[in-house]
Amino acid sequence: MQKYNVHFERTSNFSRDKYGHLPSDYIYWVPLMNYFLNYSDAIEIHCWNEDDKVIKEIRKEIGNDTVCKIEGNLTIFSGVQTKQITRYLTHNHLNEHNQLKWFSVFLSKNGYSFFNSEHYGTEFVGFGLDKKQVKSIYKIMPKDTNFSSW
């Protein structure tokens, strides 16, 4: 079976804030995460060290399920995927400005990374996906999404 790597990113409908251009909506976030969380067994969440409010929230919400480390300017939470983490990523993903809370989210299965969400949910990469998975991504993402694959 042929496998594909897919890079996709939002290309319009952006608002400007201190982090740059962010989507004006994240209607794709929950279906996209639900789809990929079904395939994963481990997660990693990256936040900027200055995002105190989000870091405190993560510690409160999923801190018992994750390990926290600091690497340079990033605070990184990693762990085995649990129902609590899945719920947090899909039901508590927006801040008070309706923007994604986390700079990056990485999902893996059996030690191999297969899905990355980066730059506050504007840029994504899926690794080793089959044709059905690629088609599912196309259906989930808004029409202003730019796709490339290899």
C-alpha positions in Angstrom: 0.0 0.0 0.0 1.4 3.4 -1.0 2.0 5.9 1.8 2.0 9.6 1.6 3.4 12.5 3.5 1.2 15.6 3.4 1.9 19.2 4.3 -1.1 21.4 4.6 -1.7 24.9 5.8 -4.3 27.6 6.1 -3.7 30.4 3.5 -6.5 32.9 4.3 -9.1 34.1 6.8 -6.4 35.3 9.2 -6.5 37.9 12.0 -3.4 39.6 13.3 -2.1 39.3 16.9 1.2 39.3 18.8 2.1 35.9 17.3 1.4 37.0 13.7 -1.4 35.9 11.5 -3.8 33.4 13.0 -7.0 31.9 11.5 -10.2 33.8 12.3 -11.8 30.5 13.1 -10.7 26.9 14.0 -13.8 25.0 12.8 -11.5 22.3 11.5 -9.6 21.7 14.8 -12.0 19.3 16.6 -12.7 17.0 13.6 -9.0 17.0 12.6 -7.8 16.2 16.1 -10.5 13.6 16.7 -9.4 11.9 13.4 -5.7 11.8 14.2 -6.1 11.1 17.9 -7.8 7.8 16.9 -4.5 6.7 15.5 -2.1 8.0 18.2 -0.8 6.6 21.4 1.4 9.5 22.5 1.3 13.3 22.4 3.6 16.3 22.8 2.4 19.8 23.4 4.7 22.8 22.9 4.1 26.2 24.4 6.3 29.3 24.6 7.7 29.7 28.1 6.0 33.1 28.4 2.5 31.6 28.0 2.1 31.3 31.8 -1.6 31.0 31.8 -1.7 28.1 29.3 1.2 26.3 31.0 -0.6 26.5 34.4 -3.8 25.3 32.7 -2.0 22.3 31.2 -0.5 21.4 34.5 -3.9 21.5 36.1 -5.8 19.7 33.3 -3.4 17.0 32.2 -0.3 17.5 34.3 -0.7 14.1 36.0 -0.7 12.4 32.5 2.3 14.2 31.1 5.9 15.0 31.8 7.0 18.6 31.6 10.4 19.8 30.5 11.8 23.1 29.3 14.0 23.3 26.2 15.2 26.8 25.3 12.1 29.1 25.0 9.7 26.2 24.9 7.8 24.3 27.7 7.0 20.8 26.4 4.4 18.4 27.8 4.6 14.8 26.7 2.9 11.6 27.6 0.8 8.7 26.7 -2.5 9.7 25.2 -5.3 9.4 27.6 -9.0 10.2 27.5 -8.3 13.3 29.6 -5.7 14.5 27.1 -8.0 13.8 24.2 -10.8 15.7 25.9 -8.5 18.6 26.7 -7.2 18.9 23.1 -10.7 18.8 21.6 -12.9 20.6 24.2 -10.6 23.2 25.6 -8.5 24.3 22.7 -9.3 28.0 22.3 -8.1 30.9 24.5 -10.2 33.9 25.4 -9.5 35.4 21.9 -10.8 32.3 20.1 -7.2 31.3 19.1 -5.6 27.9 19.5 -3.7 27.8 22.9 -0.7 25.8 21.9 2.2 26.6 19.5 2.6 22.9 18.5 0.9 19.6 19.0 2.7 16.3 17.9 1.0 12.9 17.8 2.8 9.7 17.4 2.1 5.9 17.3 4.6 3.3 18.4 7.4 5.9 18.8 6.9 7.3 15.3 5.6 10.8 14.7 2.8 10.8 12.2 0.9 14.1 12.7 2.2 17.6 13.6 0.1 20.8 14.2 2.4 23.8 14.3 2.2 27.6 14.4 -1.0 27.7 16.4 -2.9 25.3 14.2 -2.1 26.9 10.9 0.4 24.4 9.5 0.2 20.6 9.6 2.2 17.6 8.5 0.9 14.0 8.3 3.5 11.2 7.8 3.0 7.8 6.2 -0.7 8.3 5.5 -2.7 6.0 3.2 -5.0 7.4 0.5 -8.1 7.1 2.7 -6.5 9.2 5.4 -5.4 11.9 2.9 -8.9 12.1 1.5 -10.3 12.5 5.0 -8.0 15.5 5.6 -9.2 17.1 2.4 -12.8 16.8 3.6 -12.1 18.2 7.1 -10.0 21.2 6.1 -11.5 24.5 4.8 -11.3 25.3 1.1 -8.5 27.9 1.8 -6.1 25.1 2.8 -3.0 24.6 0.6 -1.9 21.0 0.3 1.3 19.4 -1.0 2.4 15.8 -0.7 5.4 13.6 -1.4 
